C-alpha cells in the first residue's frame, strides 16, 4: 500500500476530509469563506470580461456549478501530488496541502468586508486535512515494511502487528465516509440557516388587482406571465447565498444628504408600501436569453427613503449601494429619481423575498439593467459621485447608464435540434420595451417573407413584459423564424447585433426550425 497511486489517493481523500471540515465550519461563520467558494469567488473577480461573458453564453445558469467543479478538480489534482510527495517525505506533502489552504485563506480575505473570522474555515481545512493525511500515511507505513529508499532511513523489516492491507483500506474507506459526513453536515447547517425567515409582510396601501390569465394557460411552452420565485433567474457574483438575520439587519442612507438615516426591517415594513409588476433583466442576457423575468414586487418607494435623508441640496450623481458582504452597485441619481417606480423591495410574488433574490431587501428599478439597479441583500445607500467612488461593475468598464433595450424572445418552438410537425405551429414568447412606452406590437418573419403581426397577450404595464403568439402554417423543410418588438413610441427594436458588454445585447432573435416531412 505504498505505491504512488495509493498515496495520490491518500492526498485526495485527506483533502476531501479537510474541505468537508472547512465547509462545515464556514456554515457557522460565513458561507462565502468555505475554501472552495472563496477560491471560486476570487476567480470570478479576476476573470476578464470577455471570458466571463463567454462562460455565461456557453453554460448559462450552470456557469457557477461548472466553476466550482473546476476548482475542486484542480485542487484534487494538486492534492494527489501532495500525497505522492508525502510518500517520499511526509513533510513535503503536508507543506503542499498547507500552501493550498493558504491560497484559499488569502482568497477569503480578498472578499469585500472579510475579517479574521473568514480565515477560520481554511485553518480547519488545513488541520483536519494534514491530520487525515498523517493517519493514512501511518497506516500505510505500518501495513508493510518500508525500504531505505522510501525516506532515506532504514526501517524495521517487521510490520506492526494488527495492521495490514485491510486496515489501510478500512482507514481509506473511513475517510470517504467522514468527508461525505462533514460535507453533508455543512450543507444541512447551511440549509437550516438559510431557511425562509419567519416574516409576515403587511399588505400594500393600494394592492394591485390579480394579474390576468397568461397565455401559458393555453400555450404552456410560453414563459409564464408571472415567473414563480423558484424559477426566477438569478445572476450575481456570489457562489453562496448570504445568511442575513432580519433582527440585526439595518439599511443606512448616508453620504451627501441632510442627515444619515438608519432603518430596521420593521421600520420599513411599517411604512406605506406599494405593489408593482416589474420585469427585471440582466445585462448579461444575450439575444433570446433566459436572464429576464417578470414578478410582482412589494416595497417602499425609493424616493420616500431618500427624502427621509434629505436630498434637495445634494450634489450626488449616483446612488452607491452596498450589500451585506461589501458588493457595490452604482445607480445614476437622475434615473433613480425621475419618477419611475424605483423601490426598495421586501416582497416578491406575495412572499417575503427569497434569500436567493435578496432577502431581506433589494433595490428594484424598472427599465434599468440589474448591474446598475438591482442590489440584493442591500444594507447601505450612499449618495456620492462617480468621481469619488467606483462600484464593482464600473471598475470593470461596464456602462454606468444602461437602460434596458427592447427585445422579443421566441420561447416556442425551441429550434434545432427540435423538429416540429407540418401544419399549424404556434410560435410564441415574450417581449419587453420598458423604457419606451411598453410593447405595442410583435411581428414574426419566416424565411424571406415579410413581417407579419402576432397576437398579443394581456397588457399589464409598460414596466412589464408581454406575451405573444403567432399561428404559422409550417411546411416541411428547414426554416428561419424571427421576431421583433415595436415599442409604444412606434420604434422597432434595434437590429444591429451587439454583445452584452458593455451596455446590453441587441439584435433580432432568430431560430432555425426543422419541419418534418
C-alpha positions as CSV (number, residue, x, y, z in Angstrom):
1,X,0.0,0.0,0.0
2,X,3.0,2.3,-0.5
3,X,2.6,2.8,-4.2
4,X,2.4,6.2,-5.8
5,X,-1.2,5.7,-6.8
6,X,-2.1,4.8,-3.3
7,X,-0.5,7.9,-1.9
8,X,-2.1,10.0,-4.6
9,X,-5.4,8.7,-3.4
10,X,-4.4,9.4,0.2
11,X,-3.8,13.0,-0.7
12,X,-7.2,13.3,-2.4
13,X,-9.0,11.7,0.5
14,X,-7.3,13.8,3.1
15,X,-8.1,16.9,1.1
16,X,-11.7,16.0,0.8
17,X,-12.0,15.4,4.5
18,X,-10.3,18.8,5.1
19,X,-12.6,20.5,2.6
20,X,-15.6,18.9,4.3
21,X,-14.5,20.2,7.7
22,X,-13.9,23.7,6.2
23,X,-17.3,23.7,4.6
24,X,-18.9,22.8,7.9
25,X,-17.1,25.5,9.9
26,X,-18.0,28.0,7.2
27,X,-21.7,27.2,7.5
28,X,-21.4,28.5,11.1
29,X,-19.2,31.5,10.4
30,X,-19.5,32.8,6.8
31,X,-20.6,30.5,3.9
32,X,-18.5,32.6,1.5
33,X,-15.3,31.7,3.3
34,X,-15.7,28.0,2.6
35,X,-12.3,27.3,0.9
36,X,-13.7,26.2,-2.4
37,X,-16.2,29.0,-2.6
38,X,-13.6,31.6,-1.6
39,X,-11.2,30.5,-4.4
40,X,-14.1,30.4,-6.8
41,X,-15.2,33.9,-5.9
42,X,-11.6,35.1,-6.3
43,X,-11.6,33.6,-9.8
44,X,-14.8,35.3,-10.7
45,X,-13.5,38.7,-9.6
46,X,-10.3,38.3,-11.6
47,X,-11.8,36.8,-14.8
48,X,-11.5,39.1,-17.8
49,X,-14.9,40.3,-19.0
50,X,-14.7,38.6,-22.4
51,X,-14.0,35.2,-20.8
52,X,-16.8,35.7,-18.2
53,X,-19.3,36.6,-20.9
54,X,-18.2,33.5,-22.9
55,X,-18.9,31.4,-19.9
56,X,-22.3,32.9,-19.4
57,X,-23.2,32.4,-23.0
58,X,-21.9,28.9,-23.1
59,X,-23.0,27.5,-19.8
60,X,-25.9,29.8,-18.9
61,X,-27.2,29.2,-15.4
62,X,-24.8,26.3,-14.9
63,X,-21.7,28.5,-15.1
64,X,-21.2,28.7,-11.3
65,X,-21.6,24.9,-10.9
66,X,-19.0,24.4,-13.6
67,X,-16.7,26.9,-12.0
68,X,-17.0,25.2,-8.6
69,X,-16.4,21.8,-10.2
70,X,-13.3,23.1,-12.0
71,X,-11.9,24.5,-8.8
72,X,-12.5,21.2,-7.0
73,X,-10.9,19.2,-9.8
74,X,-7.8,21.5,-9.8
75,X,-7.5,21.2,-6.1
76,X,-7.8,17.4,-6.1
77,X,-5.1,17.1,-8.8
78,X,-2.7,19.1,-6.6
79,X,-3.9,17.1,-3.6
80,X,-2.9,13.9,-5.4
81,X,0.6,15.4,-5.9
82,X,0.7,16.2,-2.2
83,X,0.0,12.6,-1.5
84,X,2.8,11.4,-3.8
85,X,5.2,13.8,-2.1
86,X,4.2,12.5,1.3
87,X,5.2,9.1,0.2
88,X,8.7,10.3,-0.1
89,X,8.8,12.7,2.8
90,X,5.6,13.4,4.7
91,X,6.5,17.0,5.5
92,X,6.6,17.8,1.7
93,X,3.1,16.6,1.2
94,X,1.8,18.3,4.3
95,X,3.5,21.5,3.2
96,X,1.8,21.5,-0.2
97,X,-1.6,21.0,1.5
98,X,-0.9,23.9,3.7
99,X,0.1,26.1,0.7
100,X,-3.2,25.2,-1.0
101,X,-5.2,26.1,2.1
102,X,-3.2,29.3,2.5
103,X,-4.3,30.3,-1.0
104,X,-7.9,29.7,0.0
105,X,-7.4,31.8,3.1
106,X,-6.0,34.6,1.1
107,X,-8.9,34.4,-1.3
108,X,-11.3,34.6,1.6
109,X,-9.6,37.7,2.8
110,X,-10.0,39.4,-0.5
111,X,-13.8,39.3,-0.3
112,X,-15.3,42.7,0.5
113,X,-15.9,43.0,4.2
114,X,-13.8,40.0,5.1
115,X,-12.3,39.7,8.6
116,X,-10.3,37.4,10.7
117,X,-13.2,35.0,11.2
118,X,-13.1,34.3,7.4
119,X,-9.8,32.5,7.8
120,X,-11.2,30.0,10.3
121,X,-12.6,27.6,7.7
122,X,-9.2,27.5,6.0
123,X,-7.5,26.8,9.2
124,X,-9.9,23.9,9.9
125,X,-9.3,22.6,6.4
126,X,-5.5,22.6,7.0
127,X,-5.6,21.0,10.4
128,X,-8.1,18.2,9.5
129,X,-6.5,17.6,6.1
130,X,-3.0,17.2,7.3
131,X,-4.2,15.1,10.2
132,X,-6.1,12.8,7.8
133,X,-3.0,12.5,5.6
134,X,-0.8,11.7,8.6
135,X,-3.2,8.9,9.7
136,X,-3.3,7.4,6.2
137,X,0.5,7.6,5.9
138,X,0.9,5.9,9.3
139,X,-1.4,3.1,8.4
140,X,0.4,2.5,5.1
141,X,3.8,2.5,6.7
142,X,2.7,0.1,9.4
143,X,1.0,-2.2,7.0
144,X,4.2,-3.0,5.1
145,X,7.8,-2.6,6.0
146,X,9.5,0.4,4.3
147,X,12.7,0.2,2.4
148,X,15.6,2.6,2.8
149,X,14.7,4.2,-0.5
150,X,11.3,5.3,0.8
151,X,12.7,8.0,3.0
152,X,16.4,7.6,3.2
153,X,16.2,5.8,6.6
154,X,16.1,2.1,7.2
155,X,13.0,0.8,8.9
156,X,12.2,-2.4,10.8
157,X,11.5,-5.4,8.5
158,X,8.6,-6.4,10.6
159,X,5.3,-4.6,10.2
160,X,3.4,-3.6,13.4
161,X,1.0,-6.3,14.4
162,X,-2.7,-5.9,13.7
163,X,-2.3,-3.6,10.7
164,X,-2.4,-4.9,7.2
165,X,-3.7,-4.1,3.8
166,X,-7.2,-4.5,5.1
167,X,-6.6,-1.9,7.8
168,X,-5.4,0.6,5.3
169,X,-8.4,0.0,3.1
170,X,-10.6,0.4,6.2
171,X,-8.9,3.7,7.0
172,X,-9.3,5.0,3.5
173,X,-13.0,4.0,3.5
174,X,-13.5,5.7,6.8
175,X,-12.0,8.9,5.2
176,X,-14.6,8.7,2.4
177,X,-17.4,8.4,4.9
178,X,-16.0,11.2,7.0
179,X,-15.6,13.5,4.1
180,X,-19.2,12.8,3.0
181,X,-20.5,13.3,6.5
182,X,-18.7,16.6,7.0
183,X,-19.8,18.0,3.7
184,X,-23.3,16.8,4.2
185,X,-23.4,18.3,7.7
186,X,-22.2,21.6,6.2
187,X,-24.9,21.6,3.6
188,X,-27.5,20.7,6.3
189,X,-26.4,23.6,8.6
190,X,-26.4,25.9,5.6
191,X,-29.9,24.9,4.6
192,X,-31.2,25.3,8.1
193,X,-29.6,28.8,8.5
194,X,-30.9,29.9,5.1
195,X,-34.4,28.6,5.5
196,X,-37.1,31.2,4.8
197,X,-37.3,33.7,7.6
198,X,-40.4,33.9,9.7
199,X,-41.5,37.2,8.3
200,X,-45.1,38.3,7.8
201,X,-45.5,41.1,5.2
202,X,-48.1,43.8,5.5
203,X,-50.3,44.5,2.6
204,X,-49.7,47.3,0.2
205,X,-51.6,50.5,0.8
206,X,-53.3,50.0,-2.6
207,X,-53.0,46.4,-3.6
208,X,-52.8,45.6,-7.3
209,X,-55.6,43.5,-8.8
210,X,-54.7,39.9,-9.7
211,X,-52.8,39.5,-12.9
212,X,-54.9,38.5,-15.9
213,X,-54.6,34.9,-17.1
214,X,-51.4,34.5,-19.1
215,X,-51.1,32.8,-22.5
216,X,-49.2,30.0,-20.8
217,X,-52.6,28.5,-19.8
218,X,-53.4,28.0,-23.5
219,X,-49.8,27.6,-24.8
220,X,-47.8,26.0,-21.9
221,X,-44.4,26.4,-23.7
222,X,-44.7,30.2,-23.4
223,X,-43.0,31.6,-20.3
224,X,-45.5,32.3,-17.5
225,X,-46.7,35.9,-17.3
226,X,-45.5,35.9,-13.7
227,X,-42.4,33.8,-13.1
228,X,-42.6,31.7,-9.9
229,X,-39.9,32.6,-7.3
230,X,-38.2,29.2,-7.6
231,X,-37.9,29.6,-11.4
232,X,-36.9,33.3,-11.4
233,X,-33.4,33.8,-12.9
234,X,-30.5,34.5,-10.6
235,X,-27.3,36.2,-11.8
236,X,-24.8,37.7,-9.4
237,X,-21.2,37.2,-8.5
238,X,-21.9,35.1,-5.4
239,X,-21.3,31.3,-5.2
240,X,-23.3,31.2,-1.9
241,X,-26.4,32.9,-0.6
242,X,-25.8,35.4,2.3
243,X,-27.5,34.5,5.5
244,X,-28.9,37.7,7.0
245,X,-30.6,37.8,10.4
246,X,-33.6,40.2,9.9
247,X,-33.5,41.1,13.5
248,X,-30.0,42.5,13.2
249,X,-30.2,43.9,9.7
250,X,-30.5,47.7,9.0
251,X,-30.5,49.9,6.0
252,X,-28.3,53.0,6.2
253,X,-28.8,56.0,3.9
254,X,-25.8,58.4,4.1
255,X,-23.4,60.4,2.0
256,X,-24.3,63.8,0.6
257,X,-27.6,64.0,2.4
258,X,-29.0,66.3,5.0
259,X,-29.0,63.6,7.7
260,X,-28.0,60.0,7.9
261,X,-30.9,57.6,8.2
262,X,-30.8,54.1,9.7
263,X,-33.9,51.9,9.3
264,X,-34.7,48.4,10.6
265,X,-36.7,45.9,8.7
266,X,-39.7,46.7,11.0
267,X,-39.3,50.4,10.2
268,X,-39.5,49.7,6.5
269,X,-42.4,47.3,6.8
270,X,-44.3,49.9,8.8
271,X,-44.1,52.4,6.0
272,X,-46.7,52.9,3.3
273,X,-45.9,50.0,0.9
274,X,-46.5,49.9,-2.8
275,X,-47.0,46.9,-5.1
276,X,-45.7,46.9,-8.7
277,X,-45.4,44.5,-11.6
278,X,-41.9,44.9,-12.9
279,X,-39.7,42.9,-15.3
280,X,-36.1,42.6,-14.5
281,X,-33.3,41.9,-17.0
282,X,-29.6,41.1,-16.5
283,X,-27.2,43.0,-18.7
284,X,-25.5,39.6,-19.4
285,X,-28.7,38.4,-21.1
286,X,-27.9,37.6,-24.7
287,X,-30.5,37.9,-27.5
288,X,-33.1,35.3,-26.8
289,X,-31.5,34.6,-23.4
290,X,-33.1,33.4,-20.2
291,X,-31.9,36.1,-17.8
292,X,-35.1,38.1,-17.7
293,X,-38.3,37.6,-15.7
294,X,-41.5,39.3,-14.5
295,X,-42.6,39.4,-10.9
296,X,-44.8,41.4,-8.5
297,X,-42.8,43.3,-6.0
298,X,-43.8,44.8,-2.6
299,X,-41.8,47.6,-1.0
300,X,-41.2,51.2,-0.3
301,X,-40.7,53.9,-3.0
302,X,-37.0,54.6,-3.1
303,X,-37.8,58.3,-3.3
304,X,-39.5,58.1,0.1
305,X,-36.4,56.7,1.7
306,X,-34.1,59.3,0.0
307,X,-36.4,62.2,1.1
308,X,-36.1,61.0,4.7
309,X,-32.4,61.6,4.5
310,X,-32.9,64.9,2.6
311,X,-31.6,65.2,-1.0
312,X,-32.8,68.7,-2.0
313,X,-29.3,70.1,-1.7
314,X,-27.3,67.0,-2.8
315,X,-24.6,67.2,-5.4
316,X,-24.6,63.4,-5.8
317,X,-24.8,61.9,-9.3
318,X,-25.0,58.3,-8.2
319,X,-26.5,56.1,-5.5
320,X,-23.7,53.9,-4.4
321,X,-25.4,50.8,-2.8
322,X,-23.6,48.1,-0.8
323,X,-24.8,44.7,0.1
324,X,-24.1,42.9,3.4
325,X,-20.8,41.4,2.2
326,X,-19.5,44.6,0.5
327,X,-20.6,44.1,-3.1
328,X,-21.2,47.6,-4.6
329,X,-23.5,48.8,-7.4
330,X,-23.8,52.3,-8.9
331,X,-27.2,53.8,-9.9
332,X,-27.4,57.1,-11.8
333,X,-29.1,59.5,-9.3
334,X,-31.1,61.1,-12.1
335,X,-32.6,57.8,-13.3
336,X,-33.4,56.7,-9.7
337,X,-35.3,59.9,-9.0
338,X,-37.0,60.6,-12.4
339,X,-40.5,59.5,-11.4
340,X,-40.3,55.8,-12.4
341,X,-41.4,53.3,-9.8
342,X,-38.0,52.7,-8.2
343,X,-38.4,50.8,-4.9
344,X,-36.8,49.0,-2.1
345,X,-38.5,45.7,-2.3
346,X,-39.1,43.4,0.6
347,X,-41.6,41.0,-1.0
348,X,-41.8,39.1,-4.3
349,X,-44.9,37.4,-5.7
350,X,-46.8,37.6,-2.5
351,X,-44.0,36.2,-0.3
352,X,-41.0,37.7,1.6
353,X,-38.0,38.0,-0.7
354,X,-36.4,34.6,-1.1
355,X,-32.8,34.6,0.2
356,X,-31.6,33.8,-3.3
357,X,-33.2,37.1,-4.5
358,X,-32.0,39.5,-1.9
359,X,-33.7,38.9,1.5
360,X,-34.4,40.9,3.5
361,X,-34.4,43.8,1.0
362,X,-33.2,44.7,-2.5
363,X,-33.5,47.5,-5.0
364,X,-35.8,47.2,-8.0
365,X,-35.8,49.9,-10.6
366,X,-37.8,49.4,-13.8
367,X,-36.1,49.9,-17.1
368,X,-32.5,49.6,-15.9
369,X,-30.3,46.5,-16.2
370,X,-29.7,44.8,-12.8
371,X,-26.0,45.8,-12.8
372,X,-27.0,49.4,-12.1
373,X,-30.2,49.0,-10.3
374,X,-30.9,45.7,-8.5
375,X,-28.7,45.5,-5.4
376,X,-29.6,42.4,-3.5
377,X,-29.1,41.9,0.3
378,X,-28.7,45.7,0.4
379,X,-27.6,47.4,3.6
380,X,-26.4,50.8,2.6
381,X,-27.2,53.5,0.1
382,X,-24.6,56.3,-0.2
383,X,-25.3,59.4,-2.2
384,X,-22.0,60.3,-3.8
385,X,-20.4,61.0,-7.2
386,X,-18.9,58.7,-9.8
387,X,-15.6,60.6,-9.4
388,X,-15.5,59.9,-5.7
389,X,-16.4,56.2,-5.7
390,X,-16.5,53.4,-8.3
391,X,-18.7,50.4,-7.9
392,X,-17.8,46.8,-8.8
393,X,-19.1,46.9,-12.4
394,X,-17.9,50.4,-13.1
395,X,-14.4,49.2,-12.2
396,X,-14.8,46.6,-14.9
397,X,-15.7,49.1,-17.6
398,X,-19.4,48.2,-17.8
399,X,-21.7,51.1,-18.7
400,X,-22.9,53.4,-15.9
401,X,-26.1,54.4,-17.7
402,X,-27.7,51.3,-19.2
403,X,-31.4,51.4,-20.0
404,X,-32.9,48.0,-20.9
405,X,-33.1,47.6,-24.7
406,X,-36.5,46.5,-26.1
407,X,-36.4,42.9,-27.3
408,X,-38.6,40.0,-28.3
409,X,-37.8,36.4,-27.5
410,X,-39.1,33.2,-29.1
411,X,-39.9,30.5,-26.4
412,X,-41.6,28.0,-28.7
413,X,-40.6,26.2,-30.8
414,X,-37.1,25.9,-29.5
415,X,-35.4,25.5,-32.8
416,X,-32.8,22.9,-33.8
417,X,-32.4,20.1,-33.0
418,X,-36.1,20.0,-32.1
419,X,-38.3,19.1,-35.0
420,X,-42.0,20.0,-35.4
421,X,-44.8,18.5,-37.5
422,X,-46.1,20.3,-40.5
423,X,-49.3,22.3,-40.3
424,X,-50.3,24.9,-37.7
425,X,-47.4,25.6,-35.3
426,X,-47.7,28.1,-32.5
427,X,-44.7,30.4,-32.4
428,X,-44.7,32.3,-29.1
429,X,-42.7,34.0,-26.5
430,X,-42.3,37.2,-24.5
431,X,-41.2,40.8,-25.3
432,X,-40.3,43.9,-23.3
433,X,-39.9,47.6,-24.0
434,X,-39.8,49.2,-20.6
435,X,-38.1,52.5,-21.4
436,X,-40.1,53.4,-24.5
437,X,-43.8,53.1,-23.8
438,X,-44.1,49.3,-23.4
439,X,-44.8,46.7,-26.0
440,X,-47.1,47.9,-28.8
441,X,-46.6,45.3,-31.5
442,X,-44.8,42.0,-32.1
443,X,-44.0,40.8,-35.6
444,X,-42.8,37.5,-36.9
445,X,-40.9,36.8,-40.1
446,X,-40.5,33.4,-41.7
447,X,-37.6,32.9,-44.1
448,X,-37.6,35.7,-46.7
449,X,-41.2,36.7,-46.2
450,X,-42.5,39.9,-44.8
451,X,-43.0,40.8,-41.2
452,X,-46.5,39.7,-40.0
453,X,-48.1,40.9,-36.8
454,X,-48.5,38.4,-34.0
455,X,-51.3,38.3,-31.4
456,X,-50.5,39.9,-28.0
457,X,-51.2,38.6,-24.6
458,X,-52.6,40.8,-21.7
459,X,-51.1,44.2,-21.3
460,X,-50.1,44.5,-17.6
461,X,-48.0,47.7,-17.6
462,X,-45.3,49.4,-19.5
463,X,-42.7,48.2,-17.0
464,X,-43.8,44.6,-17.5
465,X,-43.2,42.2,-20.3
466,X,-45.8,41.0,-22.7
467,X,-46.6,37.5,-24.0
468,X,-47.4,36.9,-27.7
469,X,-48.1,34.2,-30.2
470,X,-48.3,33.7,-34.0
471,X,-50.0,30.9,-35.9
472,X,-47.6,29.6,-38.5
473,X,-48.6,27.3,-41.3
474,X,-45.4,25.3,-41.3
475,X,-44.3,23.4,-44.4
476,X,-41.7,20.6,-44.5
477,X,-38.1,21.7,-44.5
478,X,-35.7,23.9,-42.6
479,X,-37.0,27.4,-41.9
480,X,-35.7,30.6,-40.2
481,X,-38.2,32.3,-37.9
482,X,-37.5,35.7,-36.4
483,X,-39.4,38.0,-34.0
484,X,-39.2,41.7,-33.3
485,X,-40.9,44.2,-31.0
486,X,-42.2,47.7,-31.7
487,X,-42.5,49.9,-28.7
488,X,-45.2,52.4,-27.6
489,X,-43.3,55.2,-29.4
490,X,-43.6,53.3,-32.7
491,X,-39.9,52.4,-32.9
492,X,-38.9,48.8,-33.8
493,X,-36.2,47.2,-31.7
494,X,-32.5,47.6,-32.6
495,X,-31.5,45.2,-35.3
496,X,-27.8,45.8,-35.0
497,X,-26.1,42.9,-33.3
498,X,-24.3,43.8,-30.1
499,X,-22.9,41.6,-27.3
500,X,-23.9,42.2,-23.7
501,X,-20.7,44.0,-22.8
502,X,-20.7,46.9,-22.0
503,X,-24.4,48.1,-22.2
504,X,-26.6,45.1,-23.1
505,X,-27.1,42.9,-26.1
506,X,-29.2,43.8,-29.1
507,X,-30.3,42.1,-32.3
508,X,-33.2,40.1,-33.7
509,X,-33.9,36.7,-32.1
510,X,-33.8,34.2,-35.0
511,X,-34.2,30.4,-34.8
512,X,-33.7,27.6,-37.3
513,X,-36.7,25.3,-37.1
514,X,-36.9,22.0,-38.8
515,X,-40.4,20.8,-40.0
516,X,-40.7,17.1,-40.6
517,X,-41.9,15.7,-43.9
